Amino acid sequence: MSKPFSQYLEAVESRLPSTHHRFVRGDLYLTVLDWYTDGVEPHEAAMRIRNAIGE
């Protein structure tokens, strides 16, 4: 990824309902960091989170 991780987090959060933001910066933080280093696009990361939560 060419952008900083903080921008990646914001991009993922912008694609999720506000109720899910706590997962991105909480329980799933290390998972999202792993996706970032693996080159997973923010829209894909958001979709994975929505699918895991069941929405």
mmCIF file as Biopython writes it, N, C-alpha, C and O atoms, coordinates in Angstrom:
data_model
#
loop_
_atom_site.group_PDB
_atom_site.id
_atom_site.type_symbol
_atom_site.label_atom_id
_atom_site.label_alt_id
_atom_site.label_comp_id
_atom_site.label_asym_id
_atom_site.label_entity_id
_atom_site.label_seq_id
_atom_site.pdbx_PDB_ins_code
_atom_site.Cartn_x
_atom_site.Cartn_y
_atom_site.Cartn_z
_atom_site.occupancy
_atom_site.B_iso_or_equiv
_atom_site.auth_seq_id
_atom_site.auth_asym_id
_atom_site.pdbx_PDB_model_num
ATOM 1   N N  . MET A ? 1  ? 0.839   -1.182  0.000  1.0 0.0 1  A 1 
ATOM 2   C CA . MET A ? 1  ? 0.000   0.000   0.000  1.0 0.0 1  A 1 
ATOM 3   C C  . MET A ? 1  ? 0.881   1.241   0.000  1.0 0.0 1  A 1 
ATOM 4   O O  . MET A ? 1  ? 1.899   1.297   0.689  1.0 0.0 1  A 1 
ATOM 5   N N  . SER A ? 2  ? 0.484   2.205   -0.762 1.0 0.0 2  A 1 
ATOM 6   C CA . SER A ? 2  ? 1.292   3.414   -0.875 1.0 0.0 2  A 1 
ATOM 7   C C  . SER A ? 2  ? 0.929   4.482   0.157  1.0 0.0 2  A 1 
ATOM 8   O O  . SER A ? 2  ? 1.729   5.379   0.426  1.0 0.0 2  A 1 
ATOM 9   N N  . LYS A ? 3  ? -0.254  4.395   0.728  1.0 0.0 3  A 1 
ATOM 10  C CA . LYS A ? 3  ? -0.645  5.418   1.705  1.0 0.0 3  A 1 
ATOM 11  C C  . LYS A ? 3  ? -0.355  4.938   3.126  1.0 0.0 3  A 1 
ATOM 12  O O  . LYS A ? 3  ? -0.246  3.736   3.371  1.0 0.0 3  A 1 
ATOM 13  N N  . PRO A ? 4  ? -0.231  5.880   4.058  1.0 0.0 4  A 1 
ATOM 14  C CA . PRO A ? 4  ? 0.024   5.509   5.456  1.0 0.0 4  A 1 
ATOM 15  C C  . PRO A ? 4  ? -1.127  4.678   6.032  1.0 0.0 4  A 1 
ATOM 16  O O  . PRO A ? 4  ? -2.268  4.760   5.579  1.0 0.0 4  A 1 
ATOM 17  N N  . PHE A ? 5  ? -0.792  3.884   7.036  1.0 0.0 5  A 1 
ATOM 18  C CA . PHE A ? 5  ? -1.785  3.009   7.655  1.0 0.0 5  A 1 
ATOM 19  C C  . PHE A ? 5  ? -2.956  3.798   8.223  1.0 0.0 5  A 1 
ATOM 20  O O  . PHE A ? 5  ? -4.094  3.334   8.156  1.0 0.0 5  A 1 
ATOM 21  N N  . SER A ? 6  ? -2.706  4.972   8.778  1.0 0.0 6  A 1 
ATOM 22  C CA . SER A ? 6  ? -3.802  5.771   9.350  1.0 0.0 6  A 1 
ATOM 23  C C  . SER A ? 6  ? -4.824  6.142   8.276  1.0 0.0 6  A 1 
ATOM 24  O O  . SER A ? 6  ? -6.025  6.156   8.548  1.0 0.0 6  A 1 
ATOM 25  N N  . GLN A ? 7  ? -4.367  6.438   7.072  1.0 0.0 7  A 1 
ATOM 26  C CA . GLN A ? 7  ? -5.287  6.744   5.978  1.0 0.0 7  A 1 
ATOM 27  C C  . GLN A ? 7  ? -6.039  5.495   5.536  1.0 0.0 7  A 1 
ATOM 28  O O  . GLN A ? 7  ? -7.210  5.565   5.163  1.0 0.0 7  A 1 
ATOM 29  N N  . TYR A ? 8  ? -5.367  4.369   5.582  1.0 0.0 8  A 1 
ATOM 30  C CA . TYR A ? 8  ? -6.005  3.096   5.253  1.0 0.0 8  A 1 
ATOM 31  C C  . TYR A ? 8  ? -7.136  2.816   6.243  1.0 0.0 8  A 1 
ATOM 32  O O  . TYR A ? 8  ? -8.234  2.433   5.838  1.0 0.0 8  A 1 
ATOM 33  N N  . LEU A ? 9  ? -6.869  3.006   7.546  1.0 0.0 9  A 1 
ATOM 34  C CA . LEU A ? 9  ? -7.905  2.802   8.564  1.0 0.0 9  A 1 
ATOM 35  C C  . LEU A ? 9  ? -9.113  3.694   8.303  1.0 0.0 9  A 1 
ATOM 36  O O  . LEU A ? 9  ? -10.255 3.243   8.389  1.0 0.0 9  A 1 
ATOM 37  N N  . GLU A ? 10 ? -8.862  4.944   7.988  1.0 0.0 10 A 1 
ATOM 38  C CA . GLU A ? 10 ? -9.952  5.880   7.708  1.0 0.0 10 A 1 
ATOM 39  C C  . GLU A ? 10 ? -10.740 5.448   6.477  1.0 0.0 10 A 1 
ATOM 40  O O  . GLU A ? 10 ? -11.965 5.570   6.451  1.0 0.0 10 A 1 
ATOM 41  N N  . ALA A ? 11 ? -10.051 4.946   5.463  1.0 0.0 11 A 1 
ATOM 42  C CA . ALA A ? 11 ? -10.725 4.493   4.248  1.0 0.0 11 A 1 
ATOM 43  C C  . ALA A ? 11 ? -11.605 3.278   4.528  1.0 0.0 11 A 1 
ATOM 44  O O  . ALA A ? 11 ? -12.711 3.175   3.996  1.0 0.0 11 A 1 
ATOM 45  N N  . VAL A ? 12 ? -11.123 2.367   5.351  1.0 0.0 12 A 1 
ATOM 46  C CA . VAL A ? 12 ? -11.928 1.198   5.730  1.0 0.0 12 A 1 
ATOM 47  C C  . VAL A ? 12 ? -13.144 1.656   6.527  1.0 0.0 12 A 1 
ATOM 48  O O  . VAL A ? 12 ? -14.266 1.231   6.249  1.0 0.0 12 A 1 
ATOM 49  N N  . GLU A ? 13 ? -12.930 2.515   7.511  1.0 0.0 13 A 1 
ATOM 50  C CA . GLU A ? 13 ? -14.033 3.010   8.347  1.0 0.0 13 A 1 
ATOM 51  C C  . GLU A ? 13 ? -15.083 3.737   7.522  1.0 0.0 13 A 1 
ATOM 52  O O  . GLU A ? 13 ? -16.275 3.629   7.812  1.0 0.0 13 A 1 
ATOM 53  N N  . SER A ? 14 ? -14.671 4.469   6.511  1.0 0.0 14 A 1 
ATOM 54  C CA . SER A ? 14 ? -15.624 5.239   5.706  1.0 0.0 14 A 1 
ATOM 55  C C  . SER A ? 14 ? -16.575 4.335   4.931  1.0 0.0 14 A 1 
ATOM 56  O O  . SER A ? 14 ? -17.624 4.784   4.469  1.0 0.0 14 A 1 
ATOM 57  N N  . ARG A ? 15 ? -16.214 3.076   4.789  1.0 0.0 15 A 1 
ATOM 58  C CA . ARG A ? 15 ? -17.043 2.121   4.063  1.0 0.0 15 A 1 
ATOM 59  C C  . ARG A ? 15 ? -17.892 1.247   4.996  1.0 0.0 15 A 1 
ATOM 60  O O  . ARG A ? 15 ? -18.565 0.317   4.551  1.0 0.0 15 A 1 
ATOM 61  N N  . LEU A ? 16 ? -17.847 1.560   6.284  1.0 0.0 16 A 1 
ATOM 62  C CA . LEU A ? 16 ? -18.591 0.788   7.278  1.0 0.0 16 A 1 
ATOM 63  C C  . LEU A ? 16 ? -19.563 1.683   8.037  1.0 0.0 16 A 1 
ATOM 64  O O  . LEU A ? 16 ? -19.345 2.890   8.140  1.0 0.0 16 A 1 
ATOM 65  N N  . PRO A ? 17 ? -20.637 1.098   8.569  1.0 0.0 17 A 1 
ATOM 66  C CA . PRO A ? 17 ? -21.509 1.870   9.456  1.0 0.0 17 A 1 
ATOM 67  C C  . PRO A ? 17 ? -20.713 2.330   10.680 1.0 0.0 17 A 1 
ATOM 68  O O  . PRO A ? 17 ? -19.772 1.655   11.098 1.0 0.0 17 A 1 
ATOM 69  N N  . SER A ? 18 ? -21.077 3.444   11.239 1.0 0.0 18 A 1 
ATOM 70  C CA . SER A ? 18 ? -20.332 3.996   12.376 1.0 0.0 18 A 1 
ATOM 71  C C  . SER A ? 18 ? -20.288 3.032   13.561 1.0 0.0 18 A 1 
ATOM 72  O O  . SER A ? 18 ? -19.355 3.085   14.363 1.0 0.0 18 A 1 
ATOM 73  N N  . THR A ? 19 ? -21.271 2.167   13.678 1.0 0.0 19 A 1 
ATOM 74  C CA . THR A ? 19 ? -21.275 1.198   14.774 1.0 0.0 19 A 1 
ATOM 75  C C  . THR A ? 19 ? -20.158 0.166   14.647 1.0 0.0 19 A 1 
ATOM 76  O O  . THR A ? 19 ? -19.831 -0.513  15.620 1.0 0.0 19 A 1 
ATOM 77  N N  . HIS A ? 20 ? -19.576 0.044   13.469 1.0 0.0 20 A 1 
ATOM 78  C CA . HIS A ? 20 ? -18.509 -0.937  13.237 1.0 0.0 20 A 1 
ATOM 79  C C  . HIS A ? 20 ? -17.111 -0.347  13.413 1.0 0.0 20 A 1 
ATOM 80  O O  . HIS A ? 20 ? -16.128 -1.088  13.432 1.0 0.0 20 A 1 
ATOM 81  N N  . HIS A ? 21 ? -17.012 0.965   13.539 1.0 0.0 21 A 1 
ATOM 82  C CA . HIS A ? 21 ? -15.691 1.604   13.642 1.0 0.0 21 A 1 
ATOM 83  C C  . HIS A ? 21 ? -14.899 1.086   14.838 1.0 0.0 21 A 1 
ATOM 84  O O  . HIS A ? 21 ? -13.674 0.980   14.774 1.0 0.0 21 A 1 
ATOM 85  N N  . ARG A ? 22 ? -15.584 0.768   15.916 1.0 0.0 22 A 1 
ATOM 86  C CA . ARG A ? 22 ? -14.885 0.295   17.116 1.0 0.0 22 A 1 
ATOM 87  C C  . ARG A ? 22 ? -14.149 -1.015  16.850 1.0 0.0 22 A 1 
ATOM 88  O O  . ARG A ? 22 ? -13.128 -1.288  17.481 1.0 0.0 22 A 1 
ATOM 89  N N  . PHE A ? 23 ? -14.653 -1.824  15.928 1.0 0.0 23 A 1 
ATOM 90  C CA . PHE A ? 23 ? -13.971 -3.074  15.597 1.0 0.0 23 A 1 
ATOM 91  C C  . PHE A ? 23 ? -12.660 -2.809  14.865 1.0 0.0 23 A 1 
ATOM 92  O O  . PHE A ? 23 ? -11.659 -3.486  15.101 1.0 0.0 23 A 1 
ATOM 93  N N  . VAL A ? 24 ? -12.674 -1.821  13.976 1.0 0.0 24 A 1 
ATOM 94  C CA . VAL A ? 24 ? -11.485 -1.513  13.173 1.0 0.0 24 A 1 
ATOM 95  C C  . VAL A ? 24 ? -10.336 -1.057  14.061 1.0 0.0 24 A 1 
ATOM 96  O O  . VAL A ? 24 ? -9.187  -1.442  13.844 1.0 0.0 24 A 1 
ATOM 97  N N  . ARG A ? 25 ? -10.642 -0.246  15.051 1.0 0.0 25 A 1 
ATOM 98  C CA . ARG A ? 25 ? -9.583  0.284   15.924 1.0 0.0 25 A 1 
ATOM 99  C C  . ARG A ? 25 ? -9.474  -0.479  17.244 1.0 0.0 25 A 1 
ATOM 100 O O  . ARG A ? 25 ? -8.692  -0.115  18.122 1.0 0.0 25 A 1 
ATOM 101 N N  . GLY A ? 26 ? -10.256 -1.524  17.369 1.0 0.0 26 A 1 
ATOM 102 C CA . GLY A ? 26 ? -10.235 -2.321  18.596 1.0 0.0 26 A 1 
ATOM 103 C C  . GLY A ? 26 ? -9.834  -3.758  18.316 1.0 0.0 26 A 1 
ATOM 104 O O  . GLY A ? 26 ? -8.674  -4.056  18.034 1.0 0.0 26 A 1 
ATOM 105 N N  . ASP A ? 27 ? -10.818 -4.637  18.400 1.0 0.0 27 A 1 
ATOM 106 C CA . ASP A ? 27 ? -10.574 -6.074  18.300 1.0 0.0 27 A 1 
ATOM 107 C C  . ASP A ? 27 ? -9.938  -6.504  16.977 1.0 0.0 27 A 1 
ATOM 108 O O  . ASP A ? 27 ? -9.167  -7.463  16.949 1.0 0.0 27 A 1 
ATOM 109 N N  . LEU A ? 28 ? -10.246 -5.818  15.901 1.0 0.0 28 A 1 
ATOM 110 C CA . LEU A ? 28 ? -9.731  -6.226  14.585 1.0 0.0 28 A 1 
ATOM 111 C C  . LEU A ? 28 ? -8.528  -5.414  14.117 1.0 0.0 28 A 1 
ATOM 112 O O  . LEU A ? 28 ? -8.113  -5.539  12.964 1.0 0.0 28 A 1 
ATOM 113 N N  . TYR A ? 29 ? -7.972  -4.597  14.980 1.0 0.0 29 A 1 
ATOM 114 C CA . TYR A ? 29 ? -6.866  -3.709  14.590 1.0 0.0 29 A 1 
ATOM 115 C C  . TYR A ? 29 ? -5.702  -4.486  13.969 1.0 0.0 29 A 1 
ATOM 116 O O  . TYR A ? 29 ? -5.214  -4.115  12.902 1.0 0.0 29 A 1 
ATOM 117 N N  . LEU A ? 30 ? -5.259  -5.549  14.622 1.0 0.0 30 A 1 
ATOM 118 C CA . LEU A ? 30 ? -4.125  -6.313  14.098 1.0 0.0 30 A 1 
ATOM 119 C C  . LEU A ? 30 ? -4.487  -7.049  12.812 1.0 0.0 30 A 1 
ATOM 120 O O  . LEU A ? 30 ? -3.642  -7.224  11.934 1.0 0.0 30 A 1 
ATOM 121 N N  . THR A ? 31 ? -5.735  -7.476  12.700 1.0 0.0 31 A 1 
ATOM 122 C CA . THR A ? 31 ? -6.190  -8.108  11.464 1.0 0.0 31 A 1 
ATOM 123 C C  . THR A ? 31 ? -6.165  -7.106  10.323 1.0 0.0 31 A 1 
ATOM 124 O O  . THR A ? 31 ? -5.704  -7.422  9.226  1.0 0.0 31 A 1 
ATOM 125 N N  . VAL A ? 32 ? -6.659  -5.896  10.577 1.0 0.0 32 A 1 
ATOM 126 C CA . VAL A ? 32 ? -6.660  -4.854  9.551  1.0 0.0 32 A 1 
ATOM 127 C C  . VAL A ? 32 ? -5.224  -4.478  9.184  1.0 0.0 32 A 1 
ATOM 128 O O  . VAL A ? 32 ? -4.929  -4.244  8.011  1.0 0.0 32 A 1 
ATOM 129 N N  . LEU A ? 33 ? -4.346  -4.418  10.155 1.0 0.0 33 A 1 
ATOM 130 C CA . LEU A ? 33 ? -2.934  -4.146  9.878  1.0 0.0 33 A 1 
ATOM 131 C C  . LEU A ? 33 ? -2.343  -5.234  8.978  1.0 0.0 33 A 1 
ATOM 132 O O  . LEU A ? 33 ? -1.583  -4.930  8.058  1.0 0.0 33 A 1 
ATOM 133 N N  . ASP A ? 34 ? -2.681  -6.469  9.231  1.0 0.0 34 A 1 
ATOM 134 C CA . ASP A ? 34 ? -2.217  -7.579  8.399  1.0 0.0 34 A 1 
ATOM 135 C C  . ASP A ? 34 ? -2.743  -7.440  6.973  1.0 0.0 34 A 1 
ATOM 136 O O  . ASP A ? 34 ? -1.996  -7.638  6.015  1.0 0.0 34 A 1 
ATOM 137 N N  . TRP A ? 35 ? -4.014  -7.103  6.830  1.0 0.0 35 A 1 
ATOM 138 C CA . TRP A ? 35 ? -4.580  -6.899  5.497  1.0 0.0 35 A 1 
ATOM 139 C C  . TRP A ? 35 ? -3.869  -5.755  4.787  1.0 0.0 35 A 1 
ATOM 140 O O  . TRP A ? 35 ? -3.592  -5.837  3.590  1.0 0.0 35 A 1 
ATOM 141 N N  . TYR A ? 36 ? -3.577  -4.702  5.517  1.0 0.0 36 A 1 
ATOM 142 C CA . TYR A ? 36 ? -2.851  -3.552  4.953  1.0 0.0 36 A 1 
ATOM 143 C C  . TYR A ? 36 ? -1.500  -3.997  4.401  1.0 0.0 36 A 1 
ATOM 144 O O  . TYR A ? 36 ? -1.144  -3.647  3.275  1.0 0.0 36 A 1 
ATOM 145 N N  . THR A ? 37 ? -0.749  -4.762  5.182  1.0 0.0 37 A 1 
ATOM 146 C CA . THR A ? 37 ? 0.579   -5.201  4.731  1.0 0.0 37 A 1 
ATOM 147 C C  . THR A ? 37 ? 0.479   -6.213  3.596  1.0 0.0 37 A 1 
ATOM 148 O O  . THR A ? 37 ? 1.408   -6.342  2.799  1.0 0.0 37 A 1 
ATOM 149 N N  . ASP A ? 38 ? -0.644  -6.934  3.514  1.0 0.0 38 A 1 
ATOM 150 C CA . ASP A ? 38 ? -0.857  -7.882  2.418  1.0 0.0 38 A 1 
ATOM 151 C C  . ASP A ? 38 ? -1.387  -7.209  1.154  1.0 0.0 38 A 1 
ATOM 152 O O  . ASP A ? 38 ? -1.497  -7.853  0.111  1.0 0.0 38 A 1 
ATOM 153 N N  . GLY A ? 39 ? -1.717  -5.920  1.238  1.0 0.0 39 A 1 
ATOM 154 C CA . GLY A ? 39 ? -2.185  -5.188  0.065  1.0 0.0 39 A 1 
ATOM 155 C C  . GLY A ? 39 ? -3.673  -5.297  -0.209 1.0 0.0 39 A 1 
ATOM 156 O O  . GLY A ? 39 ? -4.121  -5.019  -1.321 1.0 0.0 39 A 1 
ATOM 157 N N  . VAL A ? 40 ? -4.444  -5.698  0.793  1.0 0.0 40 A 1 
ATOM 158 C CA . VAL A ? 40 ? -5.902  -5.776  0.634  1.0 0.0 40 A 1 
ATOM 159 C C  . VAL A ? 40 ? -6.452  -4.353  0.552  1.0 0.0 40 A 1 
ATOM 160 O O  . VAL A ? 40 ? -6.162  -3.515  1.406  1.0 0.0 40 A 1 
ATOM 161 N N  . GLU A ? 41 ? -7.243  -4.095  -0.479 1.0 0.0 41 A 1 
ATOM 162 C CA . GLU A ? 41 ? -7.831  -2.765  -0.661 1.0 0.0 41 A 1 
ATOM 163 C C  . GLU A ? 41 ? -8.838  -2.470  0.451  1.0 0.0 41 A 1 
ATOM 164 O O  . GLU A ? 41 ? -9.455  -3.391  0.985  1.0 0.0 41 A 1 
ATOM 165 N N  . PRO A ? 42 ? -9.009  -1.186  0.803  1.0 0.0 42 A 1 
ATOM 166 C CA . PRO A ? 42 ? -9.937  -0.823  1.882  1.0 0.0 42 A 1 
ATOM 167 C C  . PRO A ? 42 ? -11.360 -1.336  1.675  1.0 0.0 42 A 1 
ATOM 168 O O  . PRO A ? 42 ? -12.006 -1.772  2.628  1.0 0.0 42 A 1 
ATOM 169 N N  . HIS A ? 43 ? -11.853 -1.287  0.433  1.0 0.0 43 A 1 
ATOM 170 C CA . HIS A ? 43 ? -13.223 -1.754  0.194  1.0 0.0 43 A 1 
ATOM 171 C C  . HIS A ? 43 ? -13.343 -3.251  0.461  1.0 0.0 43 A 1 
ATOM 172 O O  . HIS A ? 43 ? -14.376 -3.712  0.947  1.0 0.0 43 A 1 
ATOM 173 N N  . GLU A ? 44 ? -12.303 -4.011  0.150  1.0 0.0 44 A 1 
ATOM 174 C CA . GLU A ? 44 ? -12.292 -5.450  0.432  1.0 0.0 44 A 1 
ATOM 175 C C  . GLU A ? 44 ? -12.232 -5.705  1.942  1.0 0.0 44 A 1 
ATOM 176 O O  . GLU A ? 44 ? -12.918 -6.591  2.451  1.0 0.0 44 A 1 
ATOM 177 N N  . ALA A ? 45 ? -11.422 -4.937  2.646  1.0 0.0 45 A 1 
ATOM 178 C CA . ALA A ? 45 ? -11.326 -5.084  4.101  1.0 0.0 45 A 1 
ATOM 179 C C  . ALA A ? 45 ? -12.675 -4.793  4.755  1.0 0.0 45 A 1 
ATOM 180 O O  . ALA A ? 45 ? -13.099 -5.515  5.657  1.0 0.0 45 A 1 
ATOM 181 N N  . ALA A ? 46 ? -13.345 -3.738  4.301  1.0 0.0 46 A 1 
ATOM 182 C CA . ALA A ? 46 ? -14.657 -3.392  4.851  1.0 0.0 46 A 1 
ATOM 183 C C  . ALA A ? 46 ? -15.666 -4.500  4.576  1.0 0.0 46 A 1 
ATOM 184 O O  . ALA A ? 46 ? -16.477 -4.831  5.441  1.0 0.0 46 A 1 
ATOM 185 N N  . MET A ? 47 ? -15.621 -5.074  3.377  1.0 0.0 47 A 1 
ATOM 186 C CA . MET A ? 47 ? -16.531 -6.157  3.037  1.0 0.0 47 A 1 
ATOM 187 C C  . MET A ? 47 ? -16.274 -7.378  3.923  1.0 0.0 47 A 1 
ATOM 188 O O  . MET A ? 47 ? -17.219 -8.035  4.361  1.0 0.0 47 A 1 
ATOM 189 N N  . ARG A ? 48 ? -15.020 -7.682  4.187  1.0 0.0 48 A 1 
ATOM 190 C CA . ARG A ? 48 ? -14.688 -8.811  5.063  1.0 0.0 48 A 1 
ATOM 191 C C  . ARG A ? 48 ? -15.235 -8.588  6.469  1.0 0.0 48 A 1 
ATOM 192 O O  . ARG A ? 48 ? -15.742 -9.518  7.097  1.0 0.0 48 A 1 
ATOM 193 N N  . ILE A ? 49 ? -15.130 -7.361  6.958  1.0 0.0 49 A 1 
ATOM 194 C CA . ILE A ? 49 ? -15.637 -7.051  8.299  1.0 0.0 49 A 1 
ATOM 195 C C  . ILE A ? 49 ? -17.154 -7.179  8.334  1.0 0.0 49 A 1 
ATOM 196 O O  . ILE A ? 49 ? -17.711 -7.782  9.251  1.0 0.0 49 A 1 
ATOM 197 N N  . ARG A ? 50 ? -17.822 -6.609  7.329  1.0 0.0 50 A 1 
ATOM 198 C CA . ARG A ? 50 ? -19.290 -6.713  7.274  1.0 0.0 50 A 1 
ATOM 199 C C  . ARG A ? 50 ? -19.730 -8.176  7.215  1.0 0.0 50 A 1 
ATOM 200 O O  . ARG A ? 50 ? -20.680 -8.567  7.894  1.0 0.0 50 A 1 
ATOM 201 N N  . ASN A ? 51 ? -19.050 -8.975  6.414  1.0 0.0 51 A 1 
ATOM 202 C CA . ASN A ? 51 ? -19.404 -10.397 6.306  1.0 0.0 51 A 1 
ATOM 203 C C  . ASN A ? 51 ? -19.181 -11.130 7.621  1.0 0.0 51 A 1 
ATOM 204 O O  . ASN A ? 51 ? -19.989 -11.976 8.003  1.0 0.0 51 A 1 
ATOM 205 N N  . ALA A ? 52 ? -18.104 -10.816 8.308  1.0 0.0 52 A 1 
ATOM 206 C CA . ALA A ? 52 ? -17.797 -11.480 9.578  1.0 0.0 52 A 1 
ATOM 207 C C  . ALA A ? 52 ? -18.813 -11.122 10.662 1.0 0.0 52 A 1 
ATOM 208 O O  . ALA A ? 52 ? -19.160 -11.952 11.502 1.0 0.0 52 A 1 
ATOM 209 N N  . ILE A ? 53 ? -19.280 -9.880  10.630 1.0 0.0 53 A 1 
ATOM 210 C CA . ILE A ? 53 ? -20.238 -9.423  11.635 1.0 0.0 53 A 1 
ATOM 211 C C  . ILE A ? 53 ? -21.652 -9.881  11.284 1.0 0.0 53 A 1 
ATOM 212 O O  . ILE A ? 53 ? -22.529 -9.951  12.145 1.0 0.0 53 A 1 
ATOM 213 N N  . GLY A ? 54 ? -21.854 -10.188 10.016 1.0 0.0 54 A 1 
ATOM 214 C CA . GLY A ? 54 ? -23.151 -10.694 9.599  1.0 0.0 54 A 1 
ATOM 215 C C  . GLY A ? 54 ? -24.076 -9.642  9.038  1.0 0.0 54 A 1 
ATOM 216 O O  . GLY A ? 54 ? -25.297 -9.749  9.154  1.0 0.0 54 A 1 
ATOM 217 N N  . GLU A ? 55 ? -23.496 -8.626  8.430  1.0 0.0 55 A 1 
ATOM 218 C CA . GLU A ? 55 ? -24.331 -7.572  7.820  1.0 0.0 55 A 1 
ATOM 219 C C  . GLU A ? 55 ? -24.006 -7.431  6.368  1.0 0.0 55 A 1 
ATOM 220 O O  . GLU A ? 55 ? -24.599 -6.600  5.681  1.0 0.0 55 A 1 
#
